[in-house]
């Protein structure tokens, strides 16, 4: 029986039966916060204004971005040494469906010719994803680099896929390997992409100037934020 997304806004991730239990499962981004955000202090002394202030750990927009949607993980350990990639990925043979057996592939540099990513002697890495994804009707998925994960040696390219229609094929994740000096191991499950549901809709732009009421509200709120911390978190955060 085919499971369909329900009214609770469910994303359905499917994999070949041969891979059941072998792949890192997509996880809610809130469950995949890196150690550095957990370990950093929530406040620090600010040399510029001479007082203790909040760090990004207490910035709701920063944290809310990192905890939105789901994280897709690297399908096995990958070792990088002197610019060479290697792995040992012992997946079973494919059955009626053929699937990639390597954790990464590559795009030739010509595919990004004319973009800031182009380097004549460099490939674009492509992380293989072995889950198909089905979203509720009217929803697309924004796939992007795990947000605020500047510690990773690559930057995943951003794409928007209509996953309520495109449900029966793999979505892989091209990435720019920006740290040419990186040597080490990327562990299985390392987040390589963040996917965030986006409801398709038509938007328009309107500009306007402050009314007297607007001006007063802006003045009151900016003054309150200057006087005390946590205003956004207590009064406006959804």
N, C-alpha and C positions, 0 to 999 in steps of 0.2 A: 504494500500500500504506500502511495506517495504522500508524505507529510506536507501539508501546505502551511505557510505562515498564518498565524491567527491574529485576532484583533489586538493581542497584547504586544504587537510589533516584535515578532520573533524573527531572528535570522537563523536560517537552517544551513549548517555546514555538513556536507556529505563527502565521504571518501570511499575509494574502492574497498570492498570487503577484505581484500588481502592486506590492507594497510591499517585495519581497525586495531587500535591499541599500540601502533608503532609510531604514529605521527604525534608531534606536540599539538595538543588541541588549542584552538583559539581561546583566548582568555579575555575576560572583561579587563579593560585597560587599568581599572582601579586596582586590580590584583597584580599588575605587572610593573609597579613603580620601582625604579632602580634603587640600589642601596644608597647612592649618594644623596638622594632627596630624603630618604628616611633618616640618614645620619646627620645631615646638616642642621645647624641650630635654627630656631625660628626667629631669633633676634640676634643682632650684632651691632657693635659700636660703629657709628658712622663718623669717620674722621672729618668729613666735609662740614657737617653741621654740629659736630661735637656732642652727639647724643645717641642713645641706643634706639635702633629702629628695626622694623620688621624686615626679614629676608624674603626671598621669593617663595620660601616654604609656606609663608602666611599670606601669599597673594592668591586669592581664589581663582582669578582668571588663568593664572599660570598652572595651578594644580588641576582645575576643571578641564583644561585642554588635555593635559596628560592622562586624565582618567575617563575621557570620553570614548565611547565605542569599544572596539576590540583590537587586540594585538595578535598578529600572525607571526609564528615563530619559525626559526631556521630548522629544517627537518633533520639535520644531524650535525655533529661537530665538524667544523671546517678549520684546518690549520693553514695559516698564512706565514710564509717564511721567504724572505728575499724576493717578494713579489710573486711567488708561486703559491697556488691554492691546491690543497689536497684534502681528501676525506676518505672515510671507510664507511660506506652506507650499505649495509647488508639487508636490502629489501627483497621480499619474495618476488618470484616472477609474476608478471601481470597476467590476469585472466582474460576475460572478454573485453576489458578496457586496457588500453596501453597508457602508461604514465611514465613521466620522467623519473629516472633513478638517481640522478645526481642532484645535489642540493642547489647548485648554481649552474647557470649557463652564461652566455656572453652575447652582446650585440656588437657588431663591428662599429668602429668609430664613424663610418660613413653615415650611419643611421642618425647621428646627432650632428652631422656637419652643418655649420652655420649657426650653431647654438654655443653658449658659453661652456658647455660640457665637452666640446670637441677637443681632443688631443690626438694627434696623428698616430702616436705609438701606444695608445691606451684603448682597451675595450671598455664597454659599459657592462657592468656585472648585472646578471638577472637572477634573482632569487626564485627558485621554483616553489610553487605552492600546489599541494596535492589535494586541496579541498575545493569542491565547487560550493558556491554560495547562492542562496535564494533569499531575496528580501520580499517584504510585503508589496502588494501592488502600489505603484506611485512612488516607490522609494528607490533611490540610487545609493551607491556606496562610494564615498570619497576615500581613496587609498592614498596614503601619504607616509612620509617618514615619521617614525614614532616621535610624537611632538615633544619638543624641548630635550631630545636625547642627543645633545651635542657631543656626548662621550663616545658615540659609535663611530667607527672609522669610515663609514659610508653614509651617503645621503640618498634615501629612496626617492625616486621621482614620484610626482603626484599625478593621479589619474582619477577620473570619475566614471564609474561603470553602472549601467542600468541593470542592476542585479535582480530586478523583478522579472526581467525578460531573458537576460543572458544568464541562464542558470545551469547549463549542461556542458560547461567547458571550464578549464583551469584559467585562473587569473594570476599571472606571474608578476613579479615586482622588479622592474629595472632599477638600478641604483648606480650612482656615481661614487667610485671608491676614492675618497678625497685624501685619505692618509696613506700616501705611498710608502711611508716608512714603518707602517704597522707590521709587527710580527707577533704572533701569538695564536690563540685558539678562540674562535667564536663558538660558544657552546650551543648544543642542540636546545632549541627553544628561545634563543636570543631573538628579541623582537626585530623583525625586518620590515614590518609595515603596520600601520594603524588604520583600521577601517571604521568610518563614521557614517551612519545612515543619514541621508539627506533627502527630505521630501521634495519632489520636483514641483515647482510652482513658477508662476510668472510674477516678476517684481518690476516695479517702476521706481524712479528716483524723483523726489521733489525737494527743492531747496527753499529755505525761508529764513527770515531774520527773527531775532528774539523779540517777543512782545515784552511789555512791562512785567507781566507775570512770569514769563520765562526767565527774564533777567533776575528777578527776585529769587526764584527757585535755584538757579545756578549759583547765585551769590550765597544763599543759605547752605546749600549742600557742600560747596567747595570750602566754605568756612568751617563747617562741621568736620569735614574730613581732615582739615589742617589741625583742628584742636584735639581730635581723638582718633584712635586707630579702630579698625574693625567695622566701620560704618557700612561699607559695601557688604561684608559678610553677614552682618546682623539684619540689615534692612532690605537688601536688594537681591541677594543670592537666591536663586531658585532651588 
